[in-house]
Amino acid sequence: MTVLEIEDSVEGVRVLAFNRPEVRNAFNMAMYVATTEALRSADQDPDVGAVVLTGRGAAFTSGQDLAEMAAIAAGTSAEGAGQGFMGLLDALTGLSVPLLAAVNGVAVGLGFTLLAHCDLVLVDSSARMRVPFAELGVPPEAASSVLFPARMGWQQAARILLTSEWVGAEEAVRLGMALRTCPDGTVLGETVALAARIAAQPRQATRAITTLMRDGQRELVQAANQREQHAFARLLGGAAATGTLAEFTAKASP
């Protein structure tokens, strides 16, 4: 079974569906590589006018695969297992093609922070999101330390990052993390329809608009990601030594 399903659903729209439903679409190395390659391929394809991210089953994605994360901390993972995340972030920051997300079910950790890299986000009315970094004893990831305050405002971003609280679909819209909610079961169809409207516009224009918008924050995102990675390395070492990470590996799934 492929970890990422790729479909050109309507003219100009490419759908990338995370496909590890048995672990709520948690990102392991294989899914990082597949998603990174698919994003770069879509960005280089002149026939693609928009990309939609979604998840199969009951989740958008539950974030990083904690079992693989624990193996990386313990030094027992496969060589290069920790590089997939960085490759995905590089692909996201370099995109010119408009990127949309159709959030079904839960979006945890990377599932939530990934949304701040999307141009447009639609959510199922029952979708729930959270970033359990404080609870896990680790810092934010994916440049969320700058992107969340930029999207939500300082106070709301601080609350969500520091408390690990759940955010519902309507609150995500109020916070500026999503454009609108959709009746359950319709979010992918509505997102593809919106993506098709974008793909129907002159693509040199939509790509120029997307690139210009991203250019304004690219250096900030890259610098934030480096700071987060350094903080993660410091804190993860302590977590692994005390057994904290192993404990949360067992209980942090949504």
C-alpha positions as CSV (number, residue, x, y, z in Angstrom):
1,M,0.0,0.0,0.0
2,T,1.4,3.4,-1.0
3,V,1.7,5.9,1.8
4,L,0.6,8.8,-0.4
5,E,-2.1,8.6,-3.1
6,I,-1.7,11.0,-6.0
7,E,-4.6,11.9,-8.2
8,D,-5.3,14.5,-10.8
9,S,-9.0,14.8,-9.9
10,V,-10.1,17.6,-12.2
11,E,-8.2,19.6,-14.8
12,G,-5.3,21.3,-13.2
13,V,-5.9,20.0,-9.7
14,R,-3.6,17.4,-8.1
15,V,-4.7,15.8,-4.9
16,L,-2.1,14.3,-2.5
17,A,-3.8,12.1,0.1
18,F,-1.8,10.9,3.1
19,N,-2.5,7.1,3.3
20,R,-1.5,5.5,6.6
21,P,-5.0,5.4,8.1
22,E,-4.0,2.6,10.5
23,V,-1.8,5.2,12.4
24,R,-4.0,8.2,11.6
25,N,-1.7,9.1,8.7
26,A,1.4,9.8,10.9
27,F,4.4,10.9,9.0
28,N,7.2,8.3,8.8
29,M,10.3,8.6,6.6
30,A,8.5,7.0,3.6
31,M,5.6,9.5,3.7
32,Y,8.0,12.5,4.2
33,V,9.9,11.4,1.0
34,A,6.8,10.7,-1.0
35,T,5.1,14.0,-0.1
36,T,8.3,16.0,-0.7
37,E,8.7,14.4,-4.1
38,A,5.1,14.8,-5.0
39,L,5.1,18.5,-4.1
40,R,8.2,19.2,-6.1
41,S,6.9,17.3,-9.1
42,A,3.6,19.3,-9.0
43,D,5.5,22.5,-8.7
44,Q,7.5,21.7,-11.8
45,D,4.5,20.5,-13.9
46,P,3.0,23.3,-15.9
47,D,-0.3,21.4,-16.1
48,V,-0.8,21.7,-12.4
49,G,-2.6,24.8,-11.3
50,A,-3.2,23.9,-7.6
51,V,-2.4,21.1,-5.1
52,V,-4.8,19.8,-2.5
53,L,-3.5,18.0,0.6
54,T,-5.9,15.6,2.5
55,G,-5.9,12.4,4.5
56,R,-7.5,9.0,4.1
57,G,-9.7,7.6,6.9
58,A,-10.5,9.5,10.1
59,A,-7.6,11.9,10.2
60,F,-5.8,14.5,8.1
61,T,-2.6,13.6,9.8
62,S,-1.6,12.9,13.4
63,G,1.8,14.4,12.8
64,Q,5.2,12.8,13.2
65,D,5.3,9.1,13.7
66,L,6.2,9.0,17.4
67,A,7.6,5.4,17.3
68,E,10.0,6.5,14.6
69,M,10.7,9.7,16.6
70,A,11.6,7.7,19.7
71,A,13.9,5.5,17.6
72,I,15.7,8.6,16.3
73,A,16.2,9.8,19.8
74,A,17.5,6.4,20.9
75,G,19.8,6.1,18.0
76,T,18.2,2.9,16.7
77,S,16.5,4.3,13.6
78,A,17.5,3.8,10.0
79,E,20.2,6.1,8.7
80,G,18.8,9.4,7.5
81,A,15.4,8.9,9.2
82,G,15.5,12.4,10.7
83,Q,16.0,14.1,7.3
84,G,12.6,13.7,5.9
85,F,11.0,16.5,7.9
86,M,13.7,19.0,6.7
87,G,13.1,17.9,3.1
88,L,9.4,18.5,3.4
89,L,9.9,22.0,4.9
90,D,12.3,22.9,2.1
91,A,9.7,21.8,-0.5
92,L,6.9,23.8,1.2
93,T,8.9,27.0,1.5
94,G,10.0,26.8,-2.2
95,L,6.5,26.1,-3.7
96,S,5.1,28.4,-6.4
97,V,2.0,26.4,-7.1
98,P,-1.0,27.3,-4.9
99,L,-1.4,24.8,-2.0
100,L,-4.7,24.0,-0.3
101,A,-5.7,21.6,2.5
102,A,-8.9,19.7,3.0
103,V,-8.8,18.8,6.7
104,N,-10.8,15.8,7.6
105,G,-10.9,14.5,11.2
106,V,-7.9,15.2,13.5
107,A,-4.8,17.3,12.7
108,V,-2.2,17.0,15.4
109,G,1.3,18.3,15.6
110,L,2.6,18.6,12.0
111,G,-1.0,18.1,10.9
112,F,-1.7,21.5,12.4
113,T,1.5,23.3,11.7
114,L,1.4,22.2,8.1
115,L,-1.7,24.3,7.7
116,A,0.2,27.5,8.2
117,H,2.2,26.7,5.0
118,C,-1.0,26.3,3.0
119,D,-2.6,29.2,1.0
120,L,-6.2,28.1,1.7
121,V,-7.5,25.6,4.3
122,L,-11.0,24.2,4.5
123,V,-12.1,22.0,7.4
124,D,-14.8,19.4,8.2
125,S,-17.2,20.8,10.8
126,S,-16.1,18.1,13.2
127,A,-12.3,18.5,12.6
128,R,-10.1,19.0,15.6
129,M,-6.5,20.3,15.8
130,R,-3.8,20.7,18.4
131,V,-0.1,21.0,18.8
132,P,1.0,18.9,21.9
133,F,4.6,20.3,21.9
134,A,4.5,21.7,25.4
135,E,2.9,18.5,26.7
136,L,5.6,16.4,25.0
137,G,8.4,18.6,26.3
138,V,9.6,19.7,22.9
139,P,9.6,23.1,21.1
140,P,7.4,24.1,18.2
141,E,8.2,22.8,14.7
142,A,7.7,23.8,11.0
143,A,8.3,27.5,11.8
144,S,5.1,27.6,13.8
145,S,6.8,29.8,16.3
146,V,6.5,32.6,13.8
147,L,3.7,31.4,11.5
148,F,1.2,30.9,14.3
149,P,1.5,34.4,15.7
150,A,1.4,35.8,12.1
151,R,-1.9,34.0,11.4
152,M,-3.6,34.1,14.9
153,G,-2.0,37.0,16.7
154,W,0.4,36.7,19.6
155,Q,-2.0,35.9,22.4
156,Q,-3.9,33.2,20.6
157,A,-0.7,31.6,19.3
158,A,0.8,31.6,22.8
159,R,-2.3,30.0,24.3
160,I,-2.4,27.2,21.7
161,L,1.4,26.5,21.8
162,L,1.7,26.7,25.6
163,T,-1.4,24.7,26.6
164,S,-1.6,22.0,24.0
165,E,-5.4,22.6,23.9
166,W,-7.7,21.3,21.1
167,V,-9.0,23.7,18.5
168,G,-12.3,23.0,16.9
169,A,-13.2,23.8,13.3
170,E,-15.1,27.0,13.9
171,E,-12.4,28.3,16.2
172,A,-9.8,27.5,13.5
173,V,-11.7,29.8,11.1
174,R,-12.0,32.5,13.8
175,L,-8.2,32.3,14.4
176,G,-7.4,32.7,10.7
177,M,-6.1,29.1,10.3
178,A,-8.9,28.1,8.0
179,L,-11.1,29.8,5.4
180,R,-14.4,28.1,6.3
181,T,-15.9,24.9,7.6
182,C,-17.7,22.3,5.5
183,P,-20.4,19.8,6.4
184,D,-18.8,16.5,7.4
185,G,-17.9,14.4,4.4
186,T,-17.8,17.3,1.9
187,V,-14.5,19.0,2.7
188,L,-12.5,17.3,0.0
189,G,-15.1,18.0,-2.7
190,E,-15.4,21.6,-1.7
191,T,-11.7,22.1,-1.5
192,V,-11.2,20.6,-5.0
193,A,-13.9,22.8,-6.4
194,L,-12.1,25.9,-4.9
195,A,-8.8,24.6,-6.3
196,A,-10.4,24.2,-9.7
197,R,-11.4,27.8,-9.7
198,I,-7.8,28.8,-9.0
199,A,-6.5,26.4,-11.6
200,A,-8.8,27.9,-14.2
201,Q,-7.0,31.3,-13.9
202,P,-3.9,32.0,-15.9
203,R,-1.3,29.9,-14.2
204,Q,1.6,32.3,-14.7
205,A,-0.4,34.8,-12.6
206,T,-1.5,32.5,-9.8
207,R,2.0,31.1,-9.5
208,A,3.5,34.6,-9.4
209,I,1.0,35.7,-6.8
210,T,1.8,32.6,-4.6
211,T,5.5,33.1,-5.0
212,L,5.3,36.8,-4.1
213,M,3.2,36.0,-1.0
214,R,5.7,33.3,0.1
215,D,8.7,35.5,-0.7
216,G,7.6,37.9,2.0
217,Q,8.0,35.3,4.8
218,R,10.5,32.8,3.4
219,E,13.6,34.1,5.2
220,L,11.6,34.4,8.5
221,V,10.3,30.8,8.1
222,Q,13.8,29.4,7.3
223,A,15.4,31.3,10.3
224,A,12.5,30.1,12.6
225,N,12.9,26.5,11.5
226,Q,16.7,26.6,12.2
227,R,16.0,28.0,15.7
228,E,13.3,25.4,16.4
229,Q,15.6,22.6,15.2
230,H,18.4,23.7,17.6
231,A,15.9,23.9,20.5
232,F,14.5,20.5,19.6
233,A,18.0,18.9,19.6
234,R,18.6,20.4,23.1
235,L,15.3,19.4,24.6
236,L,14.9,16.1,22.9
237,G,18.2,14.9,24.4
238,G,16.8,15.7,27.8
239,A,13.5,14.0,27.1
240,A,15.2,10.8,25.8
241,A,17.4,10.7,28.8
242,T,14.6,10.9,31.3
243,G,12.2,8.6,29.5
244,T,9.7,11.4,28.9
245,L,9.5,10.9,25.2
246,A,8.9,7.2,25.5
247,E,6.1,7.8,27.9
248,F,4.4,10.3,25.6
249,T,4.9,8.0,22.6
250,A,2.4,5.7,24.3
251,K,-0.2,8.4,25.2
252,A,0.1,11.3,22.8
253,S,-1.9,9.9,19.9
254,P,-5.3,11.7,19.3
